[in-house]
């Protein structure tokens, strides 16, 4: 290995240590004044980095709080929640009577092999009926 040692003007030194491998490695310095980062030093967000010095836990997301980046687990809320399952036979009525839907913004009702006659359909409340046509 070859070493290049640069001595400071009053004290200290910097040693460039070239590895003993084949090939050529080029280190290009910028044409401006600045500071080189050392291993383990965070690159700030202002410099295009994250400001983090290590990776987060597996599955975490990189999010911004407006001033800094953080590695956080995804929010547990959201997605879909099964509120109930009804299985009926011909001519029967089933009810999920203890549901409180006030905290929900949207519900999805999935039906399979549902047929209605007259005023049939899926009754969401005392006045809202979902039918298989646009007549209700």
KEDREN-20813 format. One record per residue: residue number from 1; chain; x, y, z of N, C-alpha, C in turn. Coordinates in steps of 0.1 Angstrom, whole numbers, plus 5000, padded with zeros to 4 digits. Example, Ala and Ser with C-alpha at 12.3 -4.5 7.8 and 13.67 -1.06 7.14 Angstrom:
BEGIN
<site 1; A; <5132; 4943; 5078>; <5123; 4955; 5078>; <5132; 4967; 5078>>,
<site 2; A; <5128; 4978; 5071>; <5137; 4989; 5071>; <5129; 5000; 5079>>,
END
This chain:
BEGIN
<site 1; A; <5008; 4988; 5000>; <5000; 5000; 5000>; <5009; 5012; 5000>>,
<site 2; A; <5004; 5022; 4993>; <5011; 5035; 4992>; <5003; 5045; 5001>>,
<site 3; A; <5010; 5054; 5008>; <5003; 5064; 5016>; <5008; 5077; 5012>>,
<site 4; A; <4999; 5087; 5013>; <5003; 5101; 5010>; <4999; 5108; 5023>>,
<site 5; A; <5008; 5115; 5030>; <5006; 5121; 5042>; <5007; 5136; 5040>>,
<site 6; A; <4996; 5144; 5043>; <4996; 5158; 5042>; <4996; 5164; 5056>>,
<site 7; A; <5007; 5172; 5059>; <5008; 5178; 5073>; <5001; 5191; 5073>>,
<site 8; A; <4994; 5194; 5084>; <4988; 5207; 5087>; <4998; 5218; 5088>>,
<site 9; A; <4994; 5230; 5087>; <5003; 5241; 5088>; <5009; 5243; 5102>>,
<site 10; A; <5001; 5240; 5112>; <5006; 5241; 5126>; <5007; 5228; 5133>>,
<site 11; A; <4998; 5219; 5130>; <4999; 5205; 5136>; <4989; 5196; 5129>>,
<site 12; A; <4989; 5184; 5132>; <4980; 5174; 5126>; <4984; 5170; 5112>>,
<site 13; A; <4978; 5159; 5108>; <4981; 5155; 5094>; <4969; 5147; 5089>>,
<site 14; A; <4968; 5145; 5076>; <4958; 5137; 5069>; <4966; 5127; 5061>>,
<site 15; A; <4962; 5114; 5063>; <4968; 5103; 5055>; <4959; 5097; 5045>>,
<site 16; A; <4963; 5097; 5033>; <4955; 5091; 5022>; <4961; 5077; 5020>>,
<site 17; A; <4954; 5067; 5023>; <4959; 5053; 5022>; <4953; 5046; 5010>>,
<site 18; A; <4961; 5042; 5000>; <4956; 5036; 4988>; <4956; 5021; 4990>>,
<site 19; A; <4945; 5014; 4987>; <4945; 5000; 4989>; <4953; 4993; 4979>>,
<site 20; A; <4958; 4981; 4982>; <4966; 4973; 4973>; <4957; 4964; 4965>>,
<site 21; A; <4950; 4970; 4955>; <4941; 4963; 4946>; <4945; 4967; 4932>>,
<site 22; A; <4941; 4959; 4922>; <4944; 4962; 4909>; <4934; 4972; 4904>>,
<site 23; A; <4937; 4980; 4894>; <4928; 4990; 4888>; <4931; 5004; 4894>>,
<site 24; A; <4924; 5013; 4889>; <4926; 5027; 4893>; <4914; 5033; 4899>>,
<site 25; A; <4915; 5040; 4910>; <4904; 5047; 4917>; <4907; 5061; 4916>>,
<site 26; A; <4897; 5069; 4913>; <4898; 5083; 4911>; <4890; 5090; 4922>>,
<site 27; A; <4896; 5099; 4929>; <4889; 5108; 4939>; <4889; 5122; 4933>>,
<site 28; A; <4877; 5127; 4930>; <4876; 5140; 4924>; <4871; 5150; 4935>>,
<site 29; A; <4879; 5161; 4937>; <4875; 5171; 4946>; <4866; 5181; 4939>>,
<site 30; A; <4857; 5187; 4946>; <4849; 5198; 4940>; <4857; 5210; 4939>>,
<site 31; A; <4853; 5219; 4930>; <4860; 5232; 4927>; <4855; 5243; 4937>>,
<site 32; A; <4850; 5239; 4948>; <4845; 5249; 4958>; <4851; 5245; 4972>>,
<site 33; A; <4850; 5254; 4981>; <4854; 5252; 4994>; <4843; 5244; 5002>>,
<site 34; A; <4847; 5234; 5009>; <4837; 5227; 5017>; <4844; 5217; 5026>>,
<site 35; A; <4836; 5209; 5032>; <4841; 5199; 5042>; <4837; 5185; 5037>>,
<site 36; A; <4846; 5176; 5037>; <4843; 5162; 5034>; <4837; 5155; 5046>>,
<site 37; A; <4827; 5147; 5044>; <4821; 5139; 5055>; <4829; 5127; 5059>>,
<site 38; A; <4829; 5124; 5072>; <4836; 5112; 5076>; <4826; 5101; 5078>>,
<site 39; A; <4830; 5089; 5079>; <4822; 5078; 5080>; <4813; 5079; 5092>>,
<site 40; A; <4800; 5077; 5091>; <4791; 5078; 5102>; <4785; 5091; 5105>>,
<site 41; A; <4789; 5101; 5096>; <4784; 5115; 5098>; <4771; 5116; 5089>>,
<site 42; A; <4761; 5122; 5094>; <4748; 5123; 5087>; <4749; 5135; 5077>>,
<site 43; A; <4743; 5133; 5065>; <4742; 5143; 5055>; <4729; 5150; 5058>>,
<site 44; A; <4729; 5163; 5061>; <4717; 5170; 5065>; <4707; 5171; 5053>>,
<site 45; A; <4695; 5174; 5057>; <4684; 5175; 5046>; <4687; 5187; 5037>>,
<site 46; A; <4693; 5197; 5042>; <4697; 5209; 5034>; <4708; 5205; 5024>>,
<site 47; A; <4715; 5195; 5027>; <4726; 5190; 5017>; <4721; 5179; 5009>>,
<site 48; A; <4708; 5176; 5009>; <4702; 5165; 5001>; <4702; 5152; 5008>>,
<site 49; A; <4705; 5151; 5020>; <4705; 5139; 5028>; <4693; 5138; 5037>>,
<site 50; A; <4693; 5128; 5046>; <4682; 5126; 5055>; <4685; 5131; 5069>>,
<site 51; A; <4697; 5133; 5072>; <4701; 5137; 5086>; <4702; 5125; 5095>>,
<site 52; A; <4699; 5113; 5090>; <4700; 5101; 5098>; <4713; 5094; 5097>>,
<site 53; A; <4718; 5088; 5107>; <4731; 5081; 5107>; <4730; 5066; 5106>>,
<site 54; A; <4718; 5061; 5107>; <4716; 5047; 5105>; <4702; 5044; 5099>>,
<site 55; A; <4700; 5032; 5094>; <4688; 5028; 5088>; <4678; 5025; 5099>>,
<site 56; A; <4665; 5026; 5096>; <4655; 5023; 5106>; <4652; 5008; 5106>>,
<site 57; A; <4642; 5004; 5113>; <4638; 4990; 5114>; <4632; 4985; 5101>>,
<site 58; A; <4633; 4973; 5099>; <4627; 4967; 5086>; <4612; 4970; 5086>>,
<site 59; A; <4608; 4975; 5074>; <4594; 4978; 5072>; <4590; 4993; 5075>>,
<site 60; A; <4600; 5000; 5081>; <4597; 5014; 5085>; <4596; 5023; 5072>>,
<site 61; A; <4590; 5034; 5074>; <4589; 5044; 5063>; <4597; 5056; 5066>>,
<site 62; A; <4603; 5063; 5056>; <4610; 5075; 5058>; <4599; 5086; 5056>>,
<site 63; A; <4597; 5094; 5067>; <4587; 5105; 5066>; <4592; 5118; 5071>>,
<site 64; A; <4586; 5128; 5066>; <4591; 5142; 5070>; <4581; 5148; 5080>>,
<site 65; A; <4586; 5154; 5090>; <4577; 5162; 5100>; <4577; 5177; 5096>>,
<site 66; A; <4582; 5180; 5085>; <4583; 5194; 5081>; <4597; 5200; 5083>>,
<site 67; A; <4604; 5195; 5092>; <4618; 5201; 5094>; <4629; 5190; 5094>>,
<site 68; A; <4625; 5177; 5096>; <4635; 5167; 5096>; <4629; 5154; 5091>>,
<site 69; A; <4637; 5144; 5087>; <4633; 5131; 5083>; <4633; 5122; 5095>>,
<site 70; A; <4623; 5113; 5096>; <4623; 5103; 5106>; <4620; 5089; 5100>>,
<site 71; A; <4625; 5079; 5107>; <4622; 5065; 5103>; <4611; 5060; 5112>>,
<site 72; A; <4599; 5058; 5107>; <4588; 5054; 5116>; <4580; 5042; 5110>>,
<site 73; A; <4574; 5034; 5119>; <4566; 5023; 5115>; <4553; 5029; 5108>>,
<site 74; A; <4548; 5022; 5098>; <4535; 5027; 5091>; <4524; 5028; 5101>>,
<site 75; A; <4515; 5037; 5099>; <4503; 5038; 5108>; <4495; 5025; 5108>>,
<site 76; A; <4491; 5022; 5120>; <4483; 5009; 5121>; <4469; 5011; 5117>>,
<site 77; A; <4464; 5024; 5117>; <4450; 5026; 5113>; <4449; 5025; 5098>>,
<site 78; A; <4436; 5025; 5094>; <4434; 5025; 5079>; <4431; 5010; 5075>>,
<site 79; A; <4430; 5008; 5062>; <4427; 4995; 5057>; <4412; 4992; 5059>>,
<site 80; A; <4409; 4979; 5058>; <4395; 4975; 5059>; <4393; 4967; 5071>>,
<site 81; A; <4381; 4968; 5077>; <4377; 4961; 5089>; <4364; 4953; 5086>>,
<site 82; A; <4364; 4940; 5088>; <4352; 4933; 5086>; <4343; 4935; 5098>>,
<site 83; A; <4331; 4941; 5095>; <4321; 4944; 5105>; <4312; 4933; 5108>>,
<site 84; A; <4310; 4924; 5098>; <4301; 4913; 5101>; <4299; 4905; 5088>>,
<site 85; A; <4294; 4893; 5090>; <4291; 4884; 5078>; <4277; 4878; 5081>>,
<site 86; A; <4269; 4879; 5070>; <4255; 4873; 5071>; <4253; 4863; 5061>>,
<site 87; A; <4247; 4852; 5065>; <4244; 4841; 5055>; <4229; 4838; 5057>>,
<site 88; A; <4222; 4840; 5045>; <4208; 4838; 5046>; <4203; 4827; 5036>>,
<site 89; A; <4191; 4823; 5038>; <4185; 4813; 5029>; <4173; 4820; 5023>>,
<site 90; A; <4166; 4814; 5014>; <4155; 4820; 5007>; <4144; 4825; 5017>>,
<site 91; A; <4141; 4838; 5015>; <4130; 4843; 5023>; <4133; 4848; 5037>>,
<site 92; A; <4146; 4848; 5040>; <4149; 4852; 5054>; <4155; 4866; 5054>>,
<site 93; A; <4154; 4872; 5066>; <4160; 4885; 5068>; <4170; 4884; 5079>>,
<site 94; A; <4182; 4890; 5076>; <4193; 4890; 5086>; <4196; 4904; 5090>>,
<site 95; A; <4200; 4907; 5102>; <4204; 4920; 5107>; <4216; 4920; 5115>>,
<site 96; A; <4225; 4930; 5112>; <4236; 4933; 5120>; <4232; 4945; 5129>>,
<site 97; A; <4226; 4942; 5140>; <4219; 4953; 5147>; <4228; 4961; 5157>>,
<site 98; A; <4239; 4956; 5161>; <4247; 4964; 5171>; <4258; 4972; 5165>>,
<site 99; A; <4258; 4975; 5152>; <4268; 4983; 5145>; <4267; 4998; 5148>>,
<site 100; A; <4279; 5004; 5151>; <4279; 5018; 5152>; <4289; 5023; 5141>>,
<site 101; A; <4283; 5030; 5131>; <4291; 5034; 5119>; <4295; 5048; 5119>>,
<site 102; A; <4293; 5055; 5130>; <4296; 5070; 5130>; <4310; 5073; 5128>>,
<site 103; A; <4320; 5064; 5132>; <4334; 5068; 5130>; <4339; 5064; 5116>>,
<site 104; A; <4331; 5058; 5107>; <4335; 5054; 5094>; <4331; 5064; 5084>>,
<site 105; A; <4340; 5066; 5074>; <4338; 5076; 5063>; <4332; 5069; 5051>>,
<site 106; A; <4334; 5056; 5050>; <4329; 5048; 5039>; <4327; 5034; 5043>>,
<site 107; A; <4317; 5027; 5038>; <4315; 5013; 5040>; <4314; 5006; 5027>>,
<site 108; A; <4318; 4993; 5027>; <4317; 4986; 5014>; <4308; 4973; 5018>>,
<site 109; A; <4298; 4971; 5010>; <4289; 4960; 5012>; <4291; 4951; 5000>>,
<site 110; A; <4295; 4938; 5002>; <4297; 4928; 4992>; <4287; 4918; 4993>>,
<site 111; A; <4280; 4916; 4982>; <4269; 4905; 4982>; <4272; 4895; 4971>>,
<site 112; A; <4267; 4883; 4973>; <4268; 4873; 4963>; <4255; 4866; 4962>>,
<site 113; A; <4250; 4865; 4950>; <4238; 4858; 4947>; <4226; 4864; 4954>>,
<site 114; A; <4225; 4877; 4955>; <4214; 4884; 4961>; <4203; 4887; 4951>>,
<site 115; A; <4191; 4883; 4953>; <4180; 4887; 4944>; <4169; 4893; 4953>>,
<site 116; A; <4162; 4903; 4947>; <4151; 4909; 4954>; <4139; 4911; 4945>>,
<site 117; A; <4128; 4912; 4952>; <4115; 4915; 4944>; <4108; 4926; 4952>>,
<site 118; A; <4100; 4934; 4945>; <4093; 4945; 4951>; <4102; 4955; 4958>>,
<site 119; A; <4100; 4957; 4971>; <4108; 4967; 4978>; <4120; 4961; 4985>>,
<site 120; A; <4125; 4949; 4980>; <4136; 4943; 4986>; <4149; 4950; 4983>>,
<site 121; A; <4160; 4945; 4989>; <4173; 4951; 4987>; <4180; 4951; 5000>>,
<site 122; A; <4190; 4959; 5001>; <4198; 4960; 5014>; <4194; 4973; 5020>>,
<site 123; A; <4188; 4972; 5032>; <4184; 4984; 5040>; <4195; 4988; 5049>>,
<site 124; A; <4201; 5000; 5046>; <4212; 5006; 5054>; <4207; 5012; 5067>>,
<site 125; A; <4196; 5019; 5066>; <4189; 5025; 5078>; <4174; 5026; 5075>>,
<site 126; A; <4167; 5033; 5083>; <4152; 5033; 5081>; <4148; 5039; 5068>>,
<site 127; A; <4157; 5047; 5061>; <4153; 5054; 5049>; <4162; 5051; 5037>>,
<site 128; A; <4173; 5045; 5039>; <4183; 5043; 5028>; <4183; 5028; 5024>>,
<site 129; A; <4179; 5026; 5011>; <4178; 5012; 5006>; <4187; 5011; 4994>>,
<site 130; A; <4195; 5001; 4993>; <4203; 4998; 4982>; <4197; 4986; 4974>>,
<site 131; A; <4194; 4989; 4961>; <4187; 4979; 4953>; <4195; 4976; 4941>>,
<site 132; A; <4190; 4966; 4933>; <4198; 4962; 4921>; <4194; 4971; 4909>>,
<site 133; A; <4186; 4981; 4911>; <4183; 4990; 4900>; <4182; 5005; 4905>>,
<site 134; A; <4180; 5014; 4896>; <4180; 5028; 4899>; <4167; 5033; 4903>>,
<site 135; A; <4157; 5024; 4905>; <4143; 5029; 4907>; <4141; 5033; 4922>>,
<site 136; A; <4149; 5030; 4931>; <4147; 5033; 4945>; <4156; 5044; 4950>>,
END
